[in-house]
Amino acid sequence: MIKRHTIIILSVLALLLLIWWLRTHREQTVTKSEFALGTFIEITATGINPEPAVASAFAEIRRIEQLTGLNRNSDLDLVNRWAGIKPVRVSEDTMKILKFIQKYDQLVAGVFDPTIAPLIELWGFGYEGRPHLPQAEEIRSIISLVNFKQVK
């Protein structure tokens, strides 16, 4: 009789443990949005513990933004500031990003040109700019700075 009760109790405990494990190890979906790289980014991840993956993805986006964003003294800011004046040394990660963009640029036949910043600033479309129509001479004076094929 005691043996039978022990088996029943152990079976119930095993069942409760199984239920607990299934409830704590089921897939969840997490969605998070942030403003980065000049736009809103939304990431959705599904898994047993998706929060660290989403947090890691946004951390990488912020790291890339530090290299390439319009913030003062980022690698890309320095490239834009010295465009047409002198070469600028950038980090290895920035070079990897530029090489990736270069491959993408070839796929879209030059339609996407990441060197457009001088024109964006001239037209006042930057983060703090005031949009306006520049004079034709102003455009002619900086258009030579916009050409991704010049980036080496």
C-alpha positions, 0 to 999 in steps of 0.5 A, a space after each residue: 500500500 505504501 509503495 502504491 502511494 509513493 508511486 502515485 505521489 512521485 507520478 503527481 510530482 513528475 507531472 507537476 514538474 513537467 507542467 512547470 517545465 513546459 510553461 517556463 520553456 515555451 516560446 514567446 514573441 517579443 517586439 521592441 521599437 527604437 529610433 536609430 539610424 535616422 528611422 524607427 526600427 522594429 525588431 520581433 523575435 520568437 523563442 524560449 528567451 527572445 529578450 536578450 536577442 532583441 537587446 543584442 540586436 539594438 546594441 549592435 544597431 547603436 554601435 553601428 550608428 556611433 560609427 556611421 551616424 551624423 553625430 559629431 566625429 563619427 567615422 562617417 561625419 569625418 569622411 563627410 566633413 573632409 570630403 574632397 579635401 583630404 583622405 580620412 582613416 576610418 575603423 575596420 568596422 566602418 570599412 566593412 560596412 562601406 564594403 558591404 554598401 559597395 556590393 549593394 551599390 553594384 546590385 542596384 546600379 548606383 541608385 543608392 548612394 551613401 555619399 549624398 550627405 553634402 546634398 542633404 545638408 545643402 537642401 536642409 534635410 539634415 537632422 537639424 536643417 531647414 529645408 529650402 531650395 538651394 541655388 544652382 551654383 551651390 549645387 554645382 559647387 558640391 555635386 562632385 562630392 557625391 559619388 560613392 565610386 570615389 570612396 576608397 
